[in-house]
Amino acid sequence: MDEQSERPSSSINFPPSGKRSLRKSNKAGRGLVIIILLLSLLLCGGIASAYSYIQNNILTPFSNFVHLVSRGSDEPQTLPAPEFGSITGRTWNILLLGSDNDGKFNFPALLTQVMMVVHVDPDNNRVTLVSIPRDSWVHVPEVGGMHKIDQAFFLGATQHNSFDDGVRLARATVEQDYGITIDRYAWVGLSGFASVIDTLGGVDIDVSHPIVDDTYPDDTANTSDPFAYRRLYIAPGPQHLDGQQALEYVRSRHADLVGDIGRINRQQAVLSALKKKLSLVNIATHLTELINDLQGKVYTDLSPDEMLAFANYGRALPDSAVQHLTLGPGAGKQDYGDYANVFDPSAGAEQSVIIPNCANIQPAMNNIFDLGDVQSCNVTGS
């Protein structure tokens, strides 16, 4: 399944690959990606009135996050960006990829624990976050066959130890299986999450029920054994969480009877709490530290000017303008997938997966992405 592709001139020198099993393991979730990406955008949005300060202290450092990934020959072409960094006059689809980059993993042997498409419609003041469950059982182009969608980046990246190939294959998988065009991507690693929370002074969370996880991965605090586990307990009630505790709260996968849905709710709670800390004063006071926290943990093909434009747009966006949709099991017309067990040849074992329900996914995608009445959801590759 080797395939050589051309890397752009801005290519990053990552450490050599370390192969690992594709078996399901505990990872960070969607909330980490949203939180860190929003931080990277809001850092500059909070002080958008001082151009020279932005140019020297934000746009220049943010250029370190920029990593262009060329489009494959079979990928749809995107619309050109408006001039002067404006984001108005068109809609945007941004693919968020979230990967663990802790001690257990060596790049590019990473699964994307998060795959989310952020649809931004500036002219109608609307943002929709479409989460694709990482266990979605879909066709992966180029390599062929059915795989969990969290393997798409892995399968692309490990062919030639190429980050670019991983992004390209993950992007093409979403585009071809769900019938939408991805305009920009953002990849976010886990390791900076705790330090960002600590820099901002922690977060206040009302823990609705006890979080008890007997097999929580102890791989970020216990650097001597990246495969270690320990028992996690977070008491219910109002809690002030530091960075490591917040990471534990959003990362645990065994603490909810409703599984990943409960974890999504916890991630959203941390996101809401963190949003309250992103005041102008707090951002300006800790700007240098926050940018340092994100170095090496965020890569994107958004230009610094686009980041600034999105930040300015997001500052004034009310919560009511942001909608969330998870393409997983549900009820009625909101049933976007079914739980199942399948044998995965890549993992060499039976896997718990979600079989996407295109009959219900398609109308939702047509409505969100203004696709008309097309039938573009095809997750089987047939």
Salt bridges, closest charged atoms under 4 A:
GLU75 OE1 - ARG71 NH2 3.40
GLU75 OE1 - ARG171 NE 2.73
ASP100 OD2 - ARG251 NH2 3.37
ASP102 OD1 - LYS104 NZ 3.63
ASP102 OD2 - ARG251 NH2 3.12
ASP121 OD2 - ARG126 NH2 3.40
ASP135 OD2 - LYS24 NZ 3.05
ASP135 OD1 - ARG134 NE 3.99
ASP135 OD1 - LYS148 NZ 3.35
ASP164 OD1 - ARG7 NH2 3.88
ASP164 OD1 - HIS67 NE2 2.69
ASP165 OD1 - ARG168 NH1 2.72
GLU175 OE2 - ARG71 NH2 2.58
ASP183 OD1 - ARG90 NH2 2.95
ASP204 OD1 - HIS240 ND1 2.69
ASP213 OD1 - HIS254 ND1 3.24
ASP214 OD1 - ARG231 NE 2.72
ASP218 OD1 - ARG230 NE 3.15
ASP219 OD2 - LYS104 NZ 1.99
ASP219 OD1 - ARG251 NH1 2.82
GLU248 OE2 - ARG230 NH2 2.17
ASP256 OD1 - HIS209 NE2 2.87
ASP256 OD2 - ARG266 NH2 2.76
ASP260 OD2 - ARG30 NH1 3.08
ASP260 OD1 - ARG263 NH2 2.81
GLU289 OE2 - HIS286 ND1 3.00
GLU306 OE2 - ARG184 NH2 2.82
ASP319 OD1 - LYS275 NZ 2.29
ASP370 OD2 - ARG126 NH2 3.76
